Amino acid sequence: MQSTQKTTLGLSTETTSDPEPNRHGTLDSDGLDRRNFLSCMAWVGTGLLWTVSGGVPSSSRLGAQEPKKGELFFMQISDSHIGFDKPANTDVSATLRAAIGKINALPVQPAFLLHTGDITQLSKTSEFDTADQILREARTGKTFYVPGEHDVSVDGGASYLERYGKGTQRGREGGGWYSFDHSGVHFIGLVNVLNLKPGGLGSLGAEQLEWIQRDVKHLSSSTPIVVFAHVPLWSVYPAWGWGTDDGARALSYLKRFGSVTVLNGHIHQTMQKVEGNVAFHTALSTAFPQPRPGTAPSPGPMVVPAGQLQDVLGVREVHYVPSNRHLAVVDHTLSGNSPDAAFAAGEAAARSHAPAQPQGATNEVTIDNFAFNPKIVSVVAGSKLTWRNRDDVPHKIQSADNRFAGSPLLDTKAAYSVGFQESGEFSYFCSLHPVMQGKVVVTR
């Protein structure tokens, strides 16, 4: 029998039973079906204090939890997407600056910031420069980073590592992971957005996993651990690529520790799950929201009603008191309002505007709603196939077995063409969003 703790807003219940299959007769990798998965979600508006040890939230305003003597206090921000300028948010620099302004207005400044990835939209030098300029306005002493897939999309992370990777671990499979200690807490920054495989989720890789095992080997089991990475380490929603395929192995090295807190971004919304000694938390974006799992045709930038954008963007404060076992995590929207109404309105609009399947020419594949349409396309040998991106985020075509040249980063409205001379089947995927897969069938 498996014992899990399911925590919803203001309610904590213990269940002791084997997990049931979902409506398709299968289970997610963490043993949760769709219904139970939703019951584990806690939507956090401004002023909601999530106390991991009790699982019961209580109200608090940003800054109301003034740090006590000997208490560690830091902030998390995520998914700034500097360079994004589509309808979901035409000025992401302004909302990042608003987030920094809220932090600067605190009566006591945090020890540091954690930025959990997707600093930029297209990995451009100018975008990194703008982000750095805004983040330097923060009155905190230091900002620690991990990359998102948008930060490594052009050059495999070389530009990111040159700027932020000093002192981090490098290796055959990439690099950028590291650890540090602060006020008795051990922090581990992981990279799970490199070396993504077709149909896969986030991935850490064998080299990084071995490093994690070595990194914590010398620590006492009473040491509080904070792990931060871009893609969630638990299976939030595999159908949208929201999870890390080897995250469970990484967490297995942390089972002996009494307190483990995992902070992630990527999904642009606040969700929490408590599993044994581990508390999982995903964060709001400072740029734009994404739909809650399964509530819209696809993930991606979501437009909310005018005037409600700052209801679904935010920052996070984290407190650790040495005398307490667990860290307290408090999420705040930029507006001070609950995000629920804006999320619901955005999701309803996304469902009503879902595009129909394209008709007509077979020599063009449209990329829309995080899908290739048509998913399987037939062309005659000697002809060209064109991919055209209609999404508000970039995509990147990559052959699953390197049988044709992959595309550069395709921003909105960009197109890429390949001539197919030989007959056969050619599988491909989006190297930024590997759950997106397609196939080209070339005939004589």
N, C-alpha and C positions, 0 to 999 in steps of 0.2 A: 504494500500500500504506500502511496506517495502522499506526503503531507505538504500542502502549499498554503500560503497566506494570500488571500485576495483582498485588496484594499480599495474601496471606493471612497468618494468624497464624504468625509465625516463618519465612515463606517469601516470597521475591521472585523473580518470573520475568519475563523479557521475552518478548513475543510480537510477531511482525511478520507480520501477515496482515490481510486484509479481514475485517470482522466478519460473522458468520453471522446469518441471520434467526432469530427465536425460533420457538416451536412454532406461532405463528399466522402465520408468514411475514413478520413485521415486526420492525423494530428500534426500540429506544428512541431518543430524540433524541440521546443521546450515543454511539450506536453499539454499545450493549451489549445482548445478549439476556439472558433470565432466568438461564440457566446461568452465563454469564460474569459477570453482575451479582453473583450470589451468591459467585463466586470472588474478587470484589474487596472483599468485606466482611471487616473485621477486628473481631471481637468482643473488647472490651477489658474485662477485669475489673480489680480493684484491683491496683495495682503494676505494670501493664504500661506500659513506656515505648515510645512510638512515635517513632522517630527518622526523620524524613521523608527525610533525605538518603540513608540506607542502606536504608530499608524493612524493617529487621530489628529487632524489638522486644527489649528486655531488661528484667529485673525491677527494680522499685523500689517502696519504700513511700512513702506520702504524706509529704512533707517530707524524704525521703532525698536528693533532688536539691537540696541546699542551694545557693542562688544564690551564684555566685562574684562577685568584684569586677568591676564593670562590666556585669553580666548583668541583663537585664530579666526579671522574674518577675511574672506576673499570674495570676488565676484566672477561670474561666468557670463560671457557673451558669445554669440555664435551666429554663423551664417549671415555675414554682412553683405556678401555678393556685390562688392563695389564694382561698378560698371554696368549693372543691370538697369534698364530704363524702360521696361515694358509696363502695360497698364496696371499690373499688380502693385507697382510702386515706381513712379517715374523719377524719384530722387532718393536713392538709398543712402547717399552720403548724408543727407539731412537727418534721416532717421537714426543712422549710426551716431551722428553728432548729438542727437537728442538723448540716446542711450547713455553716452558718455556724460552728458550734462546732468542726468539723473544721479549718476554715480558721484560726480563732483559735488553735487549739492548735499551729499550725506554729511551729517555732523562729525562722523569719524570716517576717515578714508580706509578702504580695504588694504590689506597687505600687498595684494597683487591682483591682476586679472588673468583668467584663463580664457583664451579664444579657441573654441573647438571647431574651427575650420570653415571652409568656403569664405575666406577673407575676400576673394575676388570672384568675378563672374567668368572671365576668360583668361586668367593667368597672365594678363598683360603687365608690363613694368609700370605703366602709368596707373593702373588700378592698384597695384601694391603700394605705389608711392602715395596715392590719395588715402588709402587705408592707414598707412603709417602716420601720415600727417594728422589725421583725425584722432587716432589712438594715442598719439603723443600729447594730446590735450588732456588726457586722463591724469589726475593728480596722484595716482598710485605709483608705487616705485618701479614696478616691472610688469610686463605682459608675457605670459607663456603661451606658445602656439602649438597646435597640431594642424596638419593640412586636411582640407576637404578635397573631393575629386575635382572641383573647379580650380583649385590651386595648382594641380599637377597635370592638367589636361593637355598642355601644349608640349612640354619638354620632359615629361616623366618626373617632374618635381625638382629639376635642377635649379630653376630660378628661386623656388621656395626655399630650398636647402641653402643656397648661397646667401639668402637674406636672413633666414630664421634658424638655420640648422647648425650654427656654430656650437660645438660641444655636444652634439647629439651623436647617436650611433649610426655608422654607415656599414653597408655590407653588400653582398652580391644581389640581394633581393630588393634593394632600395636603401632607405635610411630615414632618419629623422626622429627615431624614437629615443626616449631619454627618461631619466628619473631625477628627482631631487627631494630633499627633506626640508620641512619648515615647521617649526613649533611642535615637533614630536610627531608630525604626520608625514608619511611617505607618499609622494606623488609619482605617478607613472603615466607619461605621455606616449600614446601608441599611434601608429600609422596603419590604417586599414583601408586605404583608398588606392594603393598601388597593386599592380599584378592581378587585376580583376579578370575573371574567367567568364566565358559565355554562360549565361543563365545563372551566374553566381551572385553571391552577396558580397559585402565587404570581406576583406581577407587580410590576415596578419602575416601568414607565411611561417615556414618552419624556422627560419633564422631568427625572426623576432620572438617567436614563442620560446625558443631556447634561451634567448636573452632574458626574457621575463623570469623564467625559472631561476636563472643565475642571480638576477637582480634582487630577488626577495629572499634568497636562501639564507642570508645572514641575519635577517630581521627577526625580532621577537614576535611571537604570535599575538602579543598585546598591542602591537603597533597599528594605529589606524591607517588604512590604505585608501587613497583616492586615485582612481584610474580615469583618465580622460582621453577620448578619441572622438573622431568625427561621426562615423556610422555607429549606431547602437550595437553593443556587444550581445544583446539578446534578440531573439527573433520577434521583432515588433509586427512585421507584416511582410513575409517573404515574397508575396505576389508582387509587391512594389520594390523589392530589393532592400527592404528595411531590416537589416540584420547583418551579422558577421558569421561566415560559415565556420570559422574555427574559434569563435568567441568562447565557447564552452571550455575548450582546452585551456585557453588563457586563464579563465576563471578557476579552473581546477587547481592551479598553482597557488590560489589565494584562499583555499578552503580552510586552512588552519588559522586564519586571522579572524579575530572577533568582530571587526568592523571594516567593511569594504563598501565604498561608495563609488559608483560608476556614473560619470557625467559625459553626455553625448549631445551632439547637435543633429544635423542632417534632415530631420523630419519636420522641423519648423513648428513644433508644438510641444507642450509639456505633457509628458506621460511618466508615470512611476510604476515600478513593480518591486516588491520585496520578495526575495527568494533566499531563505536561510540567512546567512550572514551578509548577503549582498543586497544593497539598495540601488536600483537603477533609476536614473533620471535623464530624460531628454529635455532640451531647452527650446524656448521660443527663439525665432530669428529676429534680427534687427532690420531685415529687408522686406520679406513678404511671407505670408502664411502658405501652408500646403493643406489639402483636405485631410480630415481624419480618415484612418484606414477604411477603405471600402465604401466611403460615403460619396464618392465621385468616380467618374470613369477612369481617372489616372491621377498620379501625384503631379507635382509641379506647381508653379506660381498660381495662386488663387486670388481673384479679384473679390474684394469685399465692398459693401456699400460705402458710398462717399461719406467721409467723416469718421469711419470706423477702423481705419487702417491701424492706428496706434493702439486699438483694443487687442490686436493680435500680434503685436511686436513687444519685445521686452528684454529684461535682464534678470539675473539670478544672484541672490546673495547666499553664501554658505558660511555657517558658523560651526566651530568646533571648540568645546570646552573640555579641557583635559580630564575633569572629573566625571564627564559623561561618556557613555559608550559610543554613541553614534553622532554623526553630523546632522545638523538641522539645515534644511534647504528651503528657501523662500523664493518663489517666483513672482515677478511683478510686470504688468503690462506698462507700456509707456504712457498710456492715457490714465491709468488708475481704474479702468473699468474691467469687468469680467469679459473674457474673450468668447464666451459661449454663443451669444447672439450673432456676432460677426462671423464666427465659424459656420454656424448653421445657414446663414444667408448666403455666404460664399459657396458652400457645398451645393445648395439648392440651385444656384445660378449655374454652377459647373455641370450639373446633371441636365439641366434644360438646354444647354448649349452644346451638348456632346455632338461632334460631327458624324455624319453618315459615312459609311465605307465609300471610298472613291470608286468611280466607274470610269471606263474609257481606256486610255492608252495603257498597254501592259509594259511599256518601256520606261515607266516612271513609278517610283515608290515615294509616297508622301510619308513624312514623319510627323505624326500628330497624336496628341494625348499619350506620349511615351509609347508609341507603337509604330511598327512598319506596316503600311497599308498599300498593297496587299502584303501579307506576311510571306507568302510564297509566290514568286513571280516567274513566269516563263518568258524567255527571249530566244531569238534565233541566233545561232553562232555567227559572229561577224558584226553584230549590232551592239549598240551602247545602252546601258541602263543608267538612269539618273535618279538620284535620291534628292528630295527637296524638303528642307526643314520648315515646318509650319508651327513648331512649338515656340514658346517664349524662352526656352533654355537651349544651350548648345548641345549637340550630339556629335558623335565621332564614329564613322563606319570602320569596322575592323574585320578582316577575314578570320574565321575561326581556325583555319589551318594555313594562313599566309599564302593562299593561292591567288590572291589578287591584291593590288596596292590599296591600303587603307586611305581614308580621307583625312584632310586636315580638320581642325575643329570647325564645325558647321554651325554658325550662329543663325538666328531667325532669318528666314527667307533665303539662306545660302543653299547652293546646290552643288552636287558632286557627281561626276559621270565616270563610268568604267566601261571599256570595250571588252566583251567576252568573245574570244576567238575559238576556244575549244568547248566541245560539248561536255556535259556533266552537271553535277550538283555542287553548288558553292554556298556553304553556310557562313553566316556573318552575324555580328552583334554590335551593339553600341558599347564602346570601351569605357564610357562614362557611366552608363546605366545598363549593366550586363544582363539584366532580366529581359531587355529588349533583344529579340532574336529574329532573324529572317533567313530566307533561303532563295537563291537564284538557280533556276533550272534552265540550262542552256541546251537547246535542241538543234539538230541539223535541218 
